[in-house]
Amino acid sequence: MHRSLFRTREGLALALGAIAGMSCSSVPGDADHDQTSEESRRPPKPKPLAPRLDPTTIPKFVDPMPKIFTYHPKLITDSFGNVIRKEYNVNVAKFEEQSLPTGFPKTPLFGYGGDVLVDECQHTEATMHPNDMARDTRCRSRVKFVRTSPGPKFEQTKGIPAVIHLRNQLEGPNFLAVDPTLDWANPNNFPKPTPPFLPFPPGYPQAQTPIPHTTHSHGLEVRPEFDGTPDTWFTANGIKGPEFVSNDIQQPSSNNASAFWFHDHTFEVTRLDSTGSRFYAIPKARSTSRNREWTPCFRPASSRSR
């Protein structure tokens, strides 16, 4: 008897469930709504990756090494005309550059940009000695804005401080996938994802924009707040990291003559910005006692273009 009663109740429950399902499905538009809701919950389809290039098929030494420009500062003088400070306006932004040999696609990059001094001569170093070129009255110089990778270099004089007005103009999403499952800058305070994770790339849209940035001067003597530590980042739309002080970077120029380099140092995305986007440049310090300078020019190989 108990078994037959159980079967009766089970059959009644199934029947009621079927009726409820029929009544719900008969409401106009509900099926479309459920389908739309389900589609909105699905992770976005991964964007196609840039084509991988076989490094052995990329010819070497095709194009000449690009010139490393030198930033042109505004000179601040005292009442006697002595230079007491150099000021620079530098911004960081997206751009494309012919990193691979001519004939290959350009590569999207992040880069430093600012005013540089460009020589316009009728002769080149191949036909005239640089010292003679400097004395040639047909050589003229003009100030021009450039953005390159590696970026332009600073040429500083020991004992003359510099102020670099650094601005972030990295608009739109990062074109490399940010991994928010790690501790990182996280300008949107996006909660750290938990399993199951979205396909990576493209990853999470909340982590792709805005793009934080801070510049670390590798080896220069500067105060801690201007050393570009990972949490001093700032974004193009005004969000700032917990240790941000100012993006008007003060440098005392107290090092002896040597070569240093600076690069993006944002918390946990340095590997993307400095390596993947080759977001770095080489400053140069010149000593007043020994008018000696050394500037290594190098560029890492790239085997991927977009």
Secondary structure, DSSP 8 states (H G I E B T S, - for coil): -HHHHHHHHHHHHHHHHHHHHHHHHTSTTHHHHHHHHHHHHS---------B--GGGS-SS-S------BB--EEEE-TTS-EEEEEEEEEEEEEEE--S-TTS--EEEEEEEEEEEEEE-SS-TTTS-HHHHHH-TT-EEEEEEEEESSB-B-EEETT--EEEEEEE---S--SS---TTS----TT------SS---TTT--GGGTSS--B-EEEES----GGGS--GGG-B-TTS-B-TT---SEEEE---S-SEE-EEEE--TTTHIIIIIIS--EE--EEE-SSS-------------B--
